[in-house]
Amino acid sequence: MQHPAGSDGSRGVVRRGALPFLLLSIRGEDEAADDEYGAMMRFGGLDTTGMHRIRLTHESLGDIGFADWSGIILGGGPYNVSDAPESKSATQQRVESELFALIERIVDEDYPFLGCCYGVGTLGTVIGAVIDRTYPEPVGGMKITVTDAGREDPLFAEVPDAFDAYGGHKESAATLPADALCLATSPQCPVQAFRVGHNVYATQFHPELDLIGIDTRLDVYKHHGYFAPESAEQLKIEARQWNVRYPHSILRLFVERYIRR
């Protein structure tokens, strides 16, 4: 199922009459969740009428009708699908169950989807990728290299062959199935982005993160095992050495490609 870009070549805030995008959030902490929501809207060129949010840590997913939305974005957070089953809270178990069922439908219908960080684990699990702890990356900047397949992908049209991004994760895709295209890679993590079908994407790096966002997450998640808590201020200093200005275009191009009335 192909979903063309908006016929008006939409840029900036989505105009009245356009279907909104749906952001699914797994961040239980208000400060991090609100910063993520604001960044997704800002870099996507949307406002609150153009992007609706469901905080899955606070409410059930419910019935999602694809005809109601232009596309779906899944944000990142502290959950890992590779967490030991006995360590998962009842909320995490519910969220994963709901997301796996939704993403199976998304893949089946080739529906516009962009999963950021946690999207690699969830989408990867659904399509049969190997998701494990082989290639973790510390919180901060990283150098992303676009693959040949990525060079031909419309969402990567405005990024150079190599660019800086922010990220940080415990799990990743160690291998992809043959029908998934790897779009970007990095020295520490071989799968930084991939696509399934024409319209279903996941990135390991965070296309929505800027300096304000990385500072917020370093503060909020300093006790979640991503880094030594006492190193948070040094990580903020190191984050400023990276020129992160290209990843945000991926969000904007996702919105422009799939916005519909």
ZIURGI-V399869 format. One record per pair of residues at least 6 apart in sequence whose C-alpha atoms are under 8 Angstrom apart, sorted by sequence separation. I is the first residue (numbers start at 0). J is the second residue. If there is no record, write none. Layout:
i: [I:I]
j: [J:J]
This chain:
i: [13:26:39:40:105:123:124:149:150:175:183:184:185:194:221:222:25:40:53:105:123:183:184:193:194:221:24:114:182:183:184:192:193:40:181:182:183:192:193:40:120:150:181:182:183:192:221:181:182:191:192:181:182:191:192:78:180:181:190:191:218:22:145:146:179:180:217:80:145:179:180:36:144:145:173:174:179:144:171:172:173:178:179:217:143:144:172:178:217:102:142:143:171:102:142:143:142:143:214:99:103:141:142:213:98:99:102:140:141:140:141:140:141:213:95:99:139:140:27:138:139:22:24:26:138:139:210:19:20:21:22:23:24:25:26:27:137:138:210:19:20:21:22:23:24:25:26:27:136:137:138:152:13:18:19:20:21:22:23:24:25:136:137:11:12:13:17:19:21:23:24:135:136:148:149:150:171:11:12:13:135:136:148:149:10:11:12:56:60:135:148:149:209:13:14:56:59:134:135:146:147:168:13:134:135:146:12:60:132:133:134:145:146:166:167:56:63:79:132:133:134:145:146:166:35:55:73:75:78:81:131:132:134:144:145:165:166:207:208:70:71:72:73:74:75:76:80:130:131:133:143:144:164:165:206:207:70:71:72:73:74:75:76:79:80:130:131:143:144:164:165:205:206:69:70:71:72:73:74:75:130:131:143:164:166:206:72:74:75:129:130:142:165:206:207:73:74:128:129:130:141:142:164:165:206:65:73:128:129:128:129:21:128:19:20:21:23:127:128:143:165:18:19:20:21:22:23:24:25:26:81:123:127:18:19:20:21:22:23:24:25:26:80:81:116:120:126:18:19:20:21:22:23:24:25:26:81:120:136:17:20:22:24:25:116:119:120:123:135:136:25:119:134:135:134:134:169:168:167:25:119:139:164:163:164:165:122:138:163:164:163:164:162:163:164:119:163:164:118:119:162:163:118:119:162:116:118:109:112:113:114:115:116:117:159:109:111:112:113:114:115:116:138:158:109:110:111:112:113:114:115:116:137:138:157:158:81:106:109:110:111:112:113:115:116:137:79:106:109:115:158:79:115:157:157:106:155:105:154:155:139:154:138:139:154:140:139:140:154:139:153:154:141:140:140:0:1:2:0:2:0:113:77:111:42:39:38:38:35:35:38:35:34:31:34:31:30:31:70:31:69:70:30:69:69:28:69:1:2:1:43:42:42:43:44:42:43:42:43:43:44:39:43:20:19:18:17:18:17:18:17:16:10:9:8:9:5:4:5:4:5:3:4:5:6:2:3:4:5:2:3:4:5:3]
j: [19:32:45:46:111:129:130:155:156:181:189:190:191:200:227:228:32:47:60:112:130:190:191:200:201:228:32:122:190:191:192:200:201:49:190:191:192:201:202:50:130:160:191:192:193:202:231:192:193:202:203:193:194:203:204:91:193:194:203:204:231:36:159:160:193:194:231:95:160:194:195:52:160:161:189:190:195:161:188:189:190:195:196:234:161:162:190:196:235:121:161:162:190:122:162:163:163:164:235:121:125:163:164:235:121:122:125:163:164:164:165:165:166:238:121:125:165:166:54:165:166:50:52:54:166:167:238:48:49:50:51:52:53:54:55:56:166:167:239:49:50:51:52:53:54:55:56:57:166:167:168:182:44:49:50:51:52:53:54:55:56:167:168:43:44:45:49:51:53:55:56:167:168:180:181:182:203:44:45:46:168:169:181:182:44:45:46:90:94:169:182:183:243:48:49:91:94:169:170:181:182:203:49:170:171:182:49:97:169:170:171:182:183:203:204:94:101:117:170:171:172:183:184:204:74:94:112:114:117:120:170:171:173:183:184:204:205:246:247:110:111:112:113:114:115:116:120:170:171:173:183:184:204:205:246:247:111:112:113:114:115:116:117:120:121:171:172:184:185:205:206:246:247:111:112:113:114:115:116:117:172:173:185:206:208:248:115:117:118:172:173:185:208:249:250:117:118:172:173:174:185:186:208:209:250:110:118:173:174:174:175:68:175:67:68:69:71:175:176:191:213:67:68:69:70:71:72:73:74:75:130:172:176:68:69:70:71:72:73:74:75:76:130:131:166:170:176:69:70:71:72:73:74:75:76:77:132:171:187:69:72:74:76:77:168:171:172:175:187:188:78:172:187:188:188:189:225:225:225:94:192:213:241:241:242:243:201:217:242:243:243:244:243:244:245:201:245:246:201:202:245:246:202:203:246:201:203:195:198:199:200:201:202:203:245:196:198:199:200:201:202:203:225:245:197:198:199:200:201:202:203:204:225:226:245:246:170:195:198:199:200:201:202:204:205:226:169:196:199:205:248:170:206:248:249:199:248:199:248:249:234:249:234:235:250:237:237:238:252:238:252:253:241:241:243:108:109:110:109:111:110:253:223:257:207:207:207:208:207:208:212:212:212:212:215:215:215:216:257:219:257:258:219:258:259:219:260:197:198:198:247:247:248:250:251:250:251:251:252:253:254:250:254:258:258:258:258:259:259:260:260:260:255:255:255:258:255:255:256:256:257:256:257:258:259:256:257:258:259:257:258:259:260:259]
